[in-house]
Amino acid sequence: MRADLHSHSNASDGTDSPEAVMRQAAAAGLDVIALTDHDTVAGHQRAVAALPDGLTLLPGMELSCRLDGHSVHMLAYLFAEGNEDLAAELARIRESRLNRARAMVDRLAELGAPVTWEQVSAIAAGGVVGRPHIARAMVEAGVVADFAEAFGPAWIGPGGRAHVSRYALPPRRAIDLVTAAGGVTVLAHPRGNARGWQIPDAVIADLAEAGLTGIEVNHPQHEPAVRARLAALAAELNLVASGGSDDHGELTGHRIGTETAPAGAYERLVSAATGAAPASGR
């Protein structure tokens, strides 16, 4: 069972359509692909309709969270998409994303950067607006040479001149909402920021006590020693050790299938959920 449990489409900040993501997953020889766009399920129906033979979709999303001023990402799977409490929080997060993006574009204009809201909106193409859309506009306008420069402290990175904070959920609240909707939660890339804040073991243990289902062990930003430590921590806390490519299409080099979940992870996640079911191609 080859399962890539972390991918993005242009329903949020990926570059490819949900249909294209399904085709790429099949071409990569995957058995399971999770579509986990940021704070939205907008791509799920299109993904299901485009499923090739033999490929299973694990419906999910990547929830925006914040703990002690630090960004935390929470993968959620198999929740009931009609759950009112969860839907209300998602709408609040998406509205905050939109307001934050407009404010950041305004700050860029004040700094003399020729980036407009029309450019950013065109790049987002109806998807949930995020900083990657602004970074793409900055590159296209010649403001910066690449994404790394855009996300640096001089521009839209944390503490940067054009950075604006936004609303995000406390991780425990995210876990409670997803669990109440019958879903399961996996802490995304907890040690992925090699030069910044990394989620401590004690915090992961606290989230496990709060009902966290798993942690992402296999991720492109996790070095072998980090993976070994996270796998041991998952075993210690009885958490599912998960994994995925965190593909964003062209932005990440179309890497679907380059990282997959350890054996048994997909089955454990599905067996723990009650809100929804995976969808399979005929």
RAPENOR-V73097 format. One record per residue. N is the residue number from 1. RES is the residue in three letters. PHI is phi as a letter, one per 40 degrees, with the letter a starting at -180 (* if undefined). D_CENTER is the distance of its C-alpha to the mean C-alpha in Angstrom with 2 decimals. Layout:
# RAPENOR-V73097
N_RES_PHI_D_CENTER, N_RES_PHI_D_CENTER
This chain:
# RAPENOR-V73097
1_MET_*_22.08, 2_ARG_b_19.44, 3_ALA_b_15.99, 4_ASP_c_12.77, 5_LEU_b_10.22, 6_HIS_a_6.91, 7_SER_a_7.17, 8_HIS_b_6.92, 9_SER_b_10.18, 10_ASN_c_12.17, 11_ALA_c_11.51, 12_SER_b_9.03, 13_ASP_b_9.14, 14_GLY_c_9.96, 15_THR_b_13.74, 16_ASP_b_14.74, 17_SER_c_15.54, 18_PRO_d_14.38, 19_GLU_c_17.88, 20_ALA_c_17.61, 21_VAL_c_14.50, 22_MET_c_16.68, 23_ARG_c_19.63, 24_GLN_c_17.99, 25_ALA_c_16.84, 26_ALA_c_20.46, 27_ALA_c_21.90, 28_ALA_c_20.10, 29_GLY_g_21.93, 30_LEU_c_19.13, 31_ASP_c_20.18, 32_VAL_b_16.79, 33_ILE_b_13.51, 34_ALA_b_10.51, 35_LEU_c_8.96, 36_THR_b_5.56, 37_ASP_c_5.56, 38_HIS_c_5.04, 39_ASP_f_8.03, 40_THR_a_9.89, 41_VAL_b_11.55, 42_ALA_c_13.66, 43_GLY_c_13.26, 44_HIS_c_14.27, 45_GLN_c_18.02, 46_ARG_c_18.22, 47_ALA_c_16.40, 48_VAL_c_18.85, 49_ALA_c_21.74, 50_ALA_b_21.04, 51_LEU_c_20.69, 52_PRO_c_23.20, 53_ASP_d_25.66, 54_GLY_g_24.51, 55_LEU_b_20.73, 56_THR_b_18.90, 57_LEU_c_15.73, 58_LEU_c_13.76, 59_PRO_c_12.40, 60_GLY_a_9.27, 61_MET_a_6.35, 62_GLU_b_3.71, 63_LEU_c_6.78, 64_SER_c_8.11, 65_CYS_b_10.90, 66_ARG_a_13.79, 67_LEU_b_16.50, 68_ASP_f_19.74, 69_GLY_g_18.49, 70_HIS_b_15.57, 71_SER_c_11.87, 72_VAL_b_10.13, 73_HIS_b_6.60, 74_MET_b_7.36, 75_LEU_c_6.45, 76_ALA_b_9.24, 77_TYR_b_11.49, 78_LEU_f_14.91, 79_PHE_c_15.56, 80_ALA_c_18.25, 81_GLU_c_16.80, 82_GLY_c_20.10, 83_ASN_c_19.97, 84_GLU_c_21.34, 85_ASP_c_20.15, 86_LEU_c_16.46, 87_ALA_c_16.91, 88_ALA_c_18.77, 89_GLU_c_16.20, 90_LEU_c_13.54, 91_ALA_c_16.34, 92_ARG_c_17.09, 93_ILE_c_13.68, 94_ARG_c_13.72, 95_GLU_c_17.33, 96_SER_c_16.69, 97_ARG_d_14.16, 98_LEU_c_17.02, 99_ASN_c_19.69, 100_ARG_c_18.05, 101_ALA_c_17.65, 102_ARG_c_21.30, 103_ALA_c_22.47, 104_MET_c_20.97, 105_VAL_c_22.69, 106_ASP_c_25.83, 107_ARG_c_25.70, 108_LEU_c_25.35, 109_ALA_c_28.39, 110_GLU_c_30.28, 111_LEU_c_29.65, 112_GLY_g_31.11, 113_ALA_c_28.04, 114_PRO_c_28.66, 115_VAL_b_25.30, 116_THR_b_25.59, 117_TRP_c_23.52, 118_GLU_c_24.75, 119_GLN_c_23.27, 120_VAL_c_19.78, 121_SER_c_20.05, 122_ALA_c_21.32, 123_ILE_c_18.45, 124_ALA_c_15.88, 125_ALA_f_18.28, 126_GLY_g_17.47, 127_GLY_c_13.67, 128_VAL_c_11.82, 129_VAL_c_13.12, 130_GLY_b_11.34, 131_ARG_d_12.99, 132_PRO_d_12.44, 133_HIS_c_14.72, 134_ILE_c_17.19, 135_ALA_c_17.16, 136_ARG_c_17.96, 137_ALA_c_20.74, 138_MET_c_22.03, 139_VAL_c_22.36, 140_GLU_c_24.04, 141_ALA_c_26.37, 142_GLY_g_27.35, 143_VAL_c_26.37, 144_VAL_b_24.56, 145_ALA_c_24.79, 146_ASP_a_21.16, 147_PHE_c_17.61, 148_ALA_d_18.64, 149_GLU_c_21.45, 150_ALA_c_19.55, 151_PHE_c_17.16, 152_GLY_c_20.26, 153_PRO_c_22.31, 154_ALA_c_24.59, 155_TRP_b_22.19, 156_ILE_b_18.70, 157_GLY_c_17.54, 158_PRO_d_17.95, 159_GLY_g_21.67, 160_GLY_c_22.17, 161_ARG_c_24.84, 162_ALA_b_22.63, 163_HIS_c_19.79, 164_VAL_b_19.47, 165_SER_c_17.68, 166_ARG_a_16.21, 167_TYR_c_15.92, 168_ALA_a_13.35, 169_LEU_c_14.08, 170_PRO_c_15.87, 171_PRO_d_14.10, 172_ARG_c_17.22, 173_ARG_c_17.18, 174_ALA_c_13.69, 175_ILE_c_15.07, 176_ASP_c_18.25, 177_LEU_c_16.90, 178_VAL_c_14.92, 179_THR_c_17.93, 180_ALA_c_20.35, 181_ALA_c_18.74, 182_GLY_g_19.34, 183_GLY_c_15.85, 184_VAL_b_14.57, 185_THR_b_12.03, 186_VAL_b_10.71, 187_LEU_c_10.13, 188_ALA_c_7.45, 189_HIS_f_9.50, 190_PRO_c_12.18, 191_ARG_b_14.51, 192_GLY_c_12.53, 193_ASN_c_14.28, 194_ALA_c_17.72, 195_ARG_b_19.48, 196_GLY_b_18.07, 197_TRP_c_17.46, 198_GLN_b_16.48, 199_ILE_c_16.15, 200_PRO_c_19.70, 201_ASP_d_20.96, 202_ALA_c_22.64, 203_VAL_c_19.54, 204_ILE_c_17.90, 205_ALA_c_21.27, 206_ASP_c_21.38, 207_LEU_c_18.09, 208_ALA_c_19.49, 209_GLU_c_22.58, 210_ALA_c_20.71, 211_GLY_h_19.44, 212_LEU_d_16.24, 213_THR_c_16.27, 214_GLY_a_14.77, 215_ILE_b_13.21, 216_GLU_c_11.43, 217_VAL_c_14.56, 218_ASN_c_14.32, 219_HIS_a_11.98, 220_PRO_d_13.41, 221_GLN_c_13.73, 222_HIS_c_15.57, 223_GLU_c_19.30, 224_PRO_d_21.60, 225_ALA_c_22.99, 226_VAL_c_19.67, 227_ARG_c_18.81, 228_ALA_c_22.30, 229_ARG_c_22.02, 230_LEU_c_18.77, 231_ALA_c_20.32, 232_ALA_c_23.44, 233_LEU_c_21.75, 234_ALA_c_20.03, 235_ALA_c_23.51, 236_GLU_c_25.15, 237_LEU_c_23.03, 238_ASN_f_22.96, 239_LEU_b_19.18, 240_VAL_c_17.61, 241_ALA_c_16.73, 242_SER_b_13.74, 243_GLY_a_12.22, 244_GLY_a_10.46, 245_SER_c_10.54, 246_ASP_f_7.06, 247_ASP_c_9.30, 248_HIS_b_9.44, 249_GLY_g_13.04, 250_GLU_d_15.79, 251_LEU_c_13.85, 252_THR_b_13.20, 253_GLY_g_16.38, 254_HIS_f_15.43, 255_ARG_b_14.70, 256_ILE_d_13.76, 257_GLY_g_15.78, 258_THR_c_16.41, 259_GLU_b_14.67, 260_THR_b_15.22, 261_ALA_c_15.44, 262_PRO_d_18.85, 263_ALA_d_21.58, 264_GLY_g_21.56, 265_ALA_c_17.98, 266_TYR_d_17.22, 267_GLU_c_20.59, 268_ARG_c_20.20, 269_LEU_c_17.02, 270_VAL_c_18.80, 271_SER_c_21.99, 272_ALA_c_20.57, 273_ALA_c_19.19, 274_THR_b_21.59, 275_GLY_c_19.81, 276_ALA_a_19.14, 277_ALA_b_19.74, 278_PRO_c_18.31, 279_ALA_b_19.84, 280_SER_b_21.87, 281_GLY_c_23.60, 282_ARG_c_27.35
